[in-house]
Amino acid sequence: MRPRNVVVAQSGGPTCVINNSLRGIIEACRDDPATFGAVYAGHFGIEGVLKEELIDLSATRQEEIALLRTSPAAGGIGTCRYKLKPAQTEDFERVVEVFRAHEIGYFFYIGGNDSQDTAYKVSQLARDKGLDLIATGVPKTIDNDLGDDAFELLDHSPGFGSVARYYAQ
C-alpha cells in the first residue's frame, strides 16, 4: 500500500495549543512516510479546502515546524468559523472533489466542538461517497464541554481532568 496524502486544518478561536497540535500532526506524519504522503494544510480551515487553497507543509523546513511549539495564535495556516451545515450539499460535494483530486486519505481537523462535528460530518460523507478517508477531530484547547453525548468516542483532551471533575461534581 502506498502512502496517502494528508490535509490538516483548524477552526475556531486561536490558541497556543492549536499550533502545537498542528506541529504534532506534521511531525507524526513525517515520522511515518510509509503511511503518510504529502501533508497539506487547508488555508483558513475548511474554507481553504472548499477553495482548494492548500499549503504544502511537506516543503516546510523542520526548524519552522518546530517553532509552532511556542507560537501564539493560529497564524501558521489560519483558522475560520465556517460551519458545514446539512443543507449545504455543494460544500460537501466540493470537499470530496478536492480530497479526490489530491489523493487525500487522512483529514485532521483541529478545533472545538464545531470542528469535531465537522470532522465527523466529513467522515460520514467520505463513507457515503466511497472515499477511503480517515477523518480525525483534534481538540485545540482545554474545553470543558467536550464530554457531552455528541462525543462519546472522545478518548481525552488537554482538559480531560477538569471535564471529569466537572461531571463528578
C-alpha positions as a printed NumPy array, in Angstrom:
array([[  0.   ,   0.   ,   0.   ],
       [  1.435,   3.36 ,  -0.968],
       [  1.341,   6.374,   1.359],
       [ -1.789,   8.518,   1.269],
       [ -1.774,  12.295,   1.472],
       [ -2.957,  14.322,   4.447],
       [ -4.98 ,  17.501,   4.924],
       [ -4.83 ,  19.235,   8.271],
       [ -6.952,  22.297,   9.01 ],
       [ -8.137,  24.216,  12.038],
       [-11.054,  26.359,  13.061],
       [-12.356,  28.392,  15.934],
       [-10.526,  30.719,  18.251],
       [ -6.73 ,  30.574,  18.023],
       [ -4.716,  29.195,  20.947],
       [ -1.128,  28.098,  21.559],
       [ -2.419,  24.539,  21.835],
       [ -3.84 ,  24.724,  18.28 ],
       [ -0.339,  25.381,  16.886],
       [  1.217,  22.647,  18.979],
       [ -1.43 ,  20.189,  17.78 ],
       [ -0.598,  21.207,  14.204],
       [  3.107,  20.66 ,  14.891],
       [  2.436,  17.241,  16.387],
       [  0.396,  16.119,  13.391],
       [  3.013,  17.295,  10.894],
       [  5.872,  15.658,  12.807],
       [  3.972,  12.383,  13.292],
       [  3.198,  12.224,   9.576],
       [  6.815,  12.931,   8.685],
       [  7.945,  10.179,  11.059],
       [  5.874,   7.575,   9.175],
       [  6.481,   8.102,   5.438],
       [  5.272,   4.587,   4.657],
       [  1.769,   5.617,   5.768],
       [  1.571,   9.355,   5.148],
       [  2.418,  11.081,   1.873],
       [  2.351,  14.819,   1.335],
       [  0.964,  16.914,   4.19 ],
       [ -1.246,  19.81 ,   3.133],
       [ -2.984,  22.462,   5.209],
       [ -6.365,  23.925,   4.424],
       [ -5.564,  27.645,   4.413],
       [ -8.075,  29.171,   6.835],
       [ -9.655,  25.868,   7.832],
       [-12.362,  24.096,   5.904],
       [-12.735,  27.242,   3.769],
       [ -9.273,  26.536,   2.365],
       [-10.366,  23.026,   1.473],
       [-13.513,  24.331,  -0.239],
       [-11.472,  26.896,  -2.219],
       [ -8.703,  24.334,  -2.856],
       [ -6.233,  26.649,  -1.176],
       [ -3.888,  24.01 ,   0.179],
       [ -0.485,  24.811,   1.659],
       [  2.157,  22.131,   1.054],
       [  3.554,  21.663,   4.561],
       [  5.802,  18.864,   3.324],
       [  8.026,  21.556,   1.816],
       [  8.329,  23.437,   5.137],
       [ 11.667,  23.076,   6.929],
       [ 11.631,  21.152,  10.22 ],
       [ 13.048,  24.203,  12.034],
       [  9.979,  26.217,  11.03 ],
       [  7.61 ,  23.443,  12.101],
       [  9.371,  23.278,  15.487],
       [  8.617,  26.992,  16.031],
       [  4.917,  26.124,  16.219],
       [  5.624,  24.672,  19.667],
       [  5.769,  28.172,  21.144],
       [  3.993,  30.302,  18.54 ],
       [  0.906,  32.155,  19.738],
       [ -2.396,  32.202,  17.854],
       [ -3.104,  30.293,  14.653],
       [ -1.043,  32.285,  12.182],
       [  0.697,  29.273,  10.689],
       [ -2.188,  28.133,   8.49 ],
       [ -5.073,  30.33 ,   9.606],
       [ -8.402,  29.489,  11.139],
       [-12.07 ,  30.057,  10.364],
       [-15.531,  29.837,  11.864],
       [-17.24 ,  28.398,   8.793],
       [-19.626,  25.543,   9.56 ],
       [-20.659,  22.774,   7.208],
       [-24.434,  22.602,   7.528],
       [-26.583,  19.636,   6.411],
       [-28.346,  21.646,   3.671],
       [-25.06 ,  22.764,   2.058],
       [-24.716,  19.807,  -0.285],
       [-22.461,  21.744,  -2.672],
       [-19.929,  22.212,   0.165],
       [-19.918,  18.513,   0.921],
       [-19.518,  17.637,  -2.754],
       [-16.645,  20.109,  -3.02 ],
       [-14.803,  18.559,  -0.053],
       [-14.957,  15.131,  -1.711],
       [-13.864,  16.593,  -5.059],
       [-10.807,  18.31 ,  -3.535],
       [ -9.834,  15.267,  -1.472],
       [-10.071,  13.003,  -4.52 ],
       [ -8.06 ,  15.439,  -6.666],
       [ -5.21 ,  15.476,  -4.134],
       [ -5.426,  11.781,  -3.178],
       [ -6.213,  12.61 ,   0.441],
       [ -6.51 ,   9.614,   2.727],
       [ -6.298,  11.404,   6.081],
       [ -8.061,  14.514,   7.355],
       [ -7.217,  16.105,  10.706],
       [ -9.419,  18.965,  11.913],
       [ -8.186,  20.886,  14.948],
       [-10.655,  22.9  ,  16.999],
       [-13.509,  22.867,  19.469],
       [-16.997,  21.41 ,  19.318],
       [-17.919,  22.673,  15.85 ],
       [-14.618,  21.412,  14.464],
       [-15.151,  17.988,  15.987],
       [-18.603,  17.977,  14.388],
       [-17.078,  18.943,  11.025],
       [-14.573,  16.073,  11.238],
       [-17.45 ,  13.712,  11.972],
       [-19.534,  15.067,   9.063],
       [-16.586,  14.716,   6.677],
       [-16.009,  11.116,   7.834],
       [-19.683,  10.27 ,   7.224],
       [-19.622,  11.995,   3.84 ],
       [-16.49 ,  10.097,   2.799],
       [-18.097,   6.806,   3.786],
       [-21.287,   7.656,   1.878],
       [-19.331,   8.661,  -1.243],
       [-16.969,   5.689,  -1.187],
       [-13.915,   7.805,  -0.397],
       [-11.286,   5.886,   1.572],
       [-10.633,   8.529,   4.236],
       [ -9.782,   8.573,   7.914],
       [-11.068,  11.814,   9.465],
       [ -9.911,  12.745,  12.959],
       [-11.053,  15.6  ,  15.174],
       [ -8.216,  17.054,  17.262],
       [ -9.212,  19.126,  20.336],
       [ -7.483,  22.503,  20.319],
       [ -7.606,  23.507,  23.928],
       [ -8.827,  22.664,  27.398],
       [-12.517,  22.992,  26.614],
       [-14.603,  21.629,  29.457],
       [-17.546,  20.892,  27.186],
       [-16.082,  18.093,  25.091],
       [-17.726,  15.359,  27.111],
       [-21.402,  15.595,  26.123],
       [-23.387,  12.934,  24.261],
       [-22.155,  14.061,  20.841],
       [-18.591,  12.987,  21.672],
       [-18.971,   9.525,  23.168],
       [-15.821,   8.334,  21.401],
       [-13.595,  11.087,  22.829],
       [-10.6  ,   9.463,  24.465],
       [ -9.143,  12.557,  26.104],
       [ -8.35 ,  16.197,  25.54 ],
       [ -5.91 ,  18.521,  27.29 ],
       [ -8.77 ,  19.4  ,  29.673],
       [ -9.894,  15.832,  30.321],
       [ -9.155,  16.053,  34.059],
       [-11.286,  19.139,  34.51 ],
       [-14.1  ,  17.575,  32.489],
       [-14.044,  14.508,  34.734],
       [-14.099,  16.712,  37.83 ],
       [-16.978,  18.767,  36.415],
       [-19.107,  15.681,  35.741],
       [-18.204,  14.109,  39.089],
       [-19.487,  17.187,  40.925]])
